[in-house]
Amino acid sequence: MRKMPRAARTKMKSFGSSMRMAHDSSDFYSRRMYASADRTEVNEIRENSVQGDVVDRVFCRSSKHMAELPDDCVHLMVTSPPYNVGKDYDQDLSLVEYRRLLNDVFREVYRVLVVGGRACINIANLGRKPYIPLHSFVIEDILKLGFFMRGEIIWDKGSSAGTSMAWGSWLSAANPTLRDTHEYILVFSKGNSGRLRAEGKRSTITKEEFMEFTKSVWRFPAEQARAVNHPAPFPVELPERLIKLYTFEGDVVLDPFMGSGTTAVAALANNRHFIGYDTNEKYCRIAEKRIKEVTSSHG
């Protein structure tokens, strides 16, 4: 890409805002707000290979220990952890136990993720009495593991919100209830640098997709549970957007809570590899069936 002339580069303005073109943000990040930020630069970036019999497989067991995966081998993690709300795959965990479970898994994800690789977590908040801001707890916990937060996406599901009647006190200020029509996609990275771009690796995102996918609000409908025989699936479009935005062809995509296999389907459809884990044998079989169908259609 042609570099802009030095005179055309922009800097932070003391009043108002400006266009950001080849933007010099050093003044912004030198302010006291960022005084405690880790400014460590990564001098050596390595990416290890995964053995051929490990990729494109679903492991029907916990992802707390992914012993078959070496350090620094996965390029992207996309997952939607169980919400612990009583679905038929959930355990009845306390909030402390639930956070400990996620911590154990995401600590292992940090180990296997390459430097600059992204970890993307789709999560919704819960309840009303009280409202449990799960996304805030996940952010707090995962930052303690060493991840850098790179942003959050609001997934607006309004077009498929249905006709829920959970309004609380109907047409009365006594006790109205908010109805969530959104979820979060939290984006983190290992290290504060970008990815190592190996020779021959190719991005597959179009200009139009890049412009749309880098927005912080995404609008597309949710997936119907009966469509994939899973009580809480996310649509293929969700991992597909993240895969196109954050990976090159041939990269490895991990889902430590694989469920019905949606992340694997999106990875294979876009010429990426996948690795999945799930403890529920029923959903492992469903995932493997969907994967086989995609493989057959692309063969």
N, C-alpha and C positions, 0 to 999 in steps of 0.2 A: 504494500500500500504506500502511495506517495506521501511523504511527510509534508505537513503544512509549513509555510514560511513562518519563521520565528515571530514576526510581527502579528500574525493572525492568531496566535495562541491566546487563550483567555485565562484570566485569573479571577479569584474571588473579589467581588465588589463590596465596599463598605456600606453601600446603600443600594437597595434593590437587588435585582438578579440579572445575569447576563446569559447569553448562549454559552454552551460548554463545548468548545471545539479544541481538541488537543489540550485539554484543560490542565493548568498547573494548580493542584489542590494543596500544595505544601503549606500555604498560609492557614488554611482551614484546619489541617491535621496538626499544626504546631500549637493550636490553642489549648488552654488548660483542660477543656472537656476531654481531650484525648491524651492527657498527660500520663495516665496509667496504662495506656494501650501497649501491647507487646509489639515492638518494632523490629523484632528479630527477622532478618532476611535469611532465606534458605539458600545456602551456597551450593549444595549438592542435592539434586532431585533424582531419585531413582524410581523405576517402575519394574517390579518383578513380574514374571510370567506365572500363570496358573497352569497346572498340568492339564493335558487334554481330556482326561477322564473326569475332571472336576467341573469344567465349564458346561453350560447348557444342561444342568441337572437341578432337580429339586431334592433336597435332603430333608427327610421327614423326621426332624428332631430339632432341638433347641439351637438357636444361633448364639447362645452365650459363649460357646466355645467352637470356633470354626477352624478346627485343627488342620484341615486339609488346605487351608488358604495361607500362603506366606504373607509376611508384612508387605505393605505397599504394592498391592496387586489389583485392587478394584478401583475403577475410574469414577463410578457414580453409585451412590445408594439412593434408592427410591423406595419408600415404604409408608404404610399406614398401619400403625400398631393397633392391637385390639384396645377398645376403649373401656373395657372393664365395666360394662353396663348391663350385663345379663344376657348378651347374645349367646347362641348355643356353643360358641367356641371360647367364651370368656371363662376366667376364673373369678371367684368372688374375693378380690384382693382389697385390702385397705389401700388408702392413697399412698401411704408410706411404702407398702409392699409393691404397689404398682410402679412407683417411681424407681424403686430399687431394681425391678425387672428391666425397665427400659435402660437404666444406667448400665446394667451388666451387659446388655446387648450392644449399646452404642459405644461402650468402651472397647469392645471387640471390633466394632465397625471402624473406629478410629485407627486401630492397629492395621487393618487390612486395606484401608483407603490410601490411595497415592497422594503425595503432597500436591495440593492444588485441587484435588478431587472434591466434588460436592456431595453432601449428605442432605437429602430433601425428605422432610417428614410431613406427611399429610395428617392433620389432627383437627378434631372438633372439641369445643368446650362442652361441658355437661351440666345438666340439672338447672334448677331454679331456687332451691331451698336448702343450701345456698347454691349459687352459680359457681361451678368449679372451673377456673381458667387453666385448663390443662396445658394450653400452648405456652402460658407463662412459666409453668413449672418445668416443662421440657426445655425451654430456653435457658432457664436458670441452671438446670442440671447439666445440660450438654456443654455449656460454656465452661463449667468446672472440669470437664474431661479434656479440655484443651482445644476444642473447636473454635473457629472464628465464625461469627454470624455475618452472613452476607446479604440478608434481607428476608422479607416475608411476602408471600403472595396471598391475597384474599381471593379465594375461589367462590365466586358468586353463583350460587345454585338456584337463584330466584326463579328461573324459567321452569324448574322442575320441583318447586317447593311443595306442590300439592295443595290440599285444602285442609291443613291442620286447623283444629278448632281450639288449640291451646292458647287462648287469648287472656286467660285469667278472668278478671271482672269485666265482662262484655259491656262496652260503651259506658264504663264507669271508671272514675279515677281512684276507686277504692283499692284495687290491686291488679292493674293490668300486667300482662306478661309479654315479654319480647319473644318473638319467634325467630330462631336462628335460620337464616337462609344462606349462610356462608360457612366455609371451613378455612383453615389456614394451611399453607404449604410453607414450612420454615426451611430456609436455605442456609446451610453451614458449609465450611470448608476446612480441610486439614492444612494448617499453615495459612499465611496471609499472602501467598504468591499465587500466580496462575499455574496452569497445567504445563507440563513438559510436552511440547509438540514434536513427536517423533516423525522422522522422514516417512513420507508415503501415507500418513494418516489424513483422512479427508473429512471435513465437516459436510453435513447434508442438509443444513437448514437454509431456507431461502431468505432473500432480503425481506419479503413481506412477513414471513414467520418470525424472523429475528425482531422486527419492529414490534410485532404483536406480543411475542412471548417475553420480552423484556419489560413489559408493563407490569405494574404491581397488582393489578386486578384482572383476573381471568373469568370469563363468562362462558360456561358450557354446562349442559345438564348432567345430573347425577345418573348413575347406572341403576337399573332396576335389579333388585336382589334375585328375582326369579330368572333373570336372563342368564345368570352364570351359576345359579344354585349356591349362592353365598349370601349371608344376611347383611353384609355391609361392604359391598365391592365399590372400588372407585372405577370410573370409566377409563378405557384405554387412552383417551386423549390426555389424561393427566400425566402418566409416565411418559407418553410419547413426546409431549412438549419438553419435558425435562431432559429426556434422552437427546433430542435434537439440539437443545440449547447447550448442554454441558458435556457431550461426548463426541468423539470421532468414530467413524466406521471401524468396526472390529474391537472396540473397547468392551470392557466387562462391566455389567450392571448388576448390582446386588440388591436383593430384597430379603431382609432377615425375618419378615413376617409375610410370607408369600401369599397366603390365603388361596384364592382361586386362580392365581397365576397371571394376573393382568400385567404386571411389570415384565414378566418373561415374554408374554405375547407381544408387547410393544417393542421390546428389545429385538426379538427375532425379526419382526416385520420391518425393522430399520437397520438390519445388517449389523447388529451388535450381539454380543454374547451375554448370557445371564447366569446367575447363581442364586438359588432360592432356598430358604429354610422355612419349615412350618412344623409345628408339633401335632397338628390334627391330621390323622391319616385320611379322613374323608376328603378334606380340601386338597391334600397332596395328590390324591387320585384325580380330582377334578382339574387341578392345575396341569397335571401330566397329560390328560385328555385334550385340553385346550392347546397345549404346546404341540402335541402330535398333529393336531388339525392344522396349525399354522405351518409347521414344518412340511406337511404334505402339500399344502397349497402353494408353498414357495419352492417346492422341489421340482 
